[in-house]
Amino acid sequence: MRHTLNSTVSVFNNHNHEYLGIVVDISEQGLMVSSAMPLECDKKYILQIVDAPVNGGGRHSGSISARAVWSAKINSTMYGTGFEIESRSEQASAMFKRYVEEGISSRS
């Protein structure tokens, strides 16, 4: 089941710290990232996800190893890229769990 995020979670390339975009939705197997430029498909990325909760909590970050499986223009200025998760840090797993449990996401 996919969960659409209702908060901003930024995504960076862990190797060079380049900003890639924001997480649009998540599932146990993958995530979709919205970005200004298309991301290369069939490529493995080490992603750093970073959020700053709106409830005043501290910033959270986690690492995800994922392969980009598709990329397409989703509107006139943005691209969406679908990633298949290969592995994720304990921190990233905890973040995903919190998004679902605390209602930071909605089901779709």
Rosetta blueprint (number, residue, H / E / L):
1 M L
2 R L
3 H E
4 T E
5 L E
6 N L
7 S L
8 T L
9 V E
10 S E
11 V E
12 F E
13 N E
14 N L
15 H L
16 N L
17 H L
18 E L
19 Y E
20 L E
21 G E
22 I E
23 V E
24 V E
25 D E
26 I E
27 S L
28 E L
29 Q L
30 G E
31 L E
32 M E
33 V E
34 S E
35 S E
36 A L
37 M L
38 P L
39 L L
40 E L
41 C L
42 D L
43 K E
44 K E
45 Y E
46 I E
47 L E
48 Q E
49 I E
50 V E
51 D E
52 A L
53 P L
54 V L
55 N L
56 G L
57 G L
58 G L
59 R L
60 H E
61 S E
62 G E
63 S E
64 I E
65 S E
66 A E
67 R E
68 A E
69 V E
70 W E
71 S E
72 A E
73 K E
74 I L
75 N L
76 S L
77 T L
78 M L
79 Y E
80 G E
81 T E
82 G E
83 F E
84 E E
85 I E
86 E E
87 S E
88 R E
89 S L
90 E H
91 Q H
92 A H
93 S H
94 A H
95 M H
96 F H
97 K H
98 R H
99 Y H
100 V H
101 E H
102 E L
103 G L
104 I L
105 S E
106 S E
107 R E
108 S L
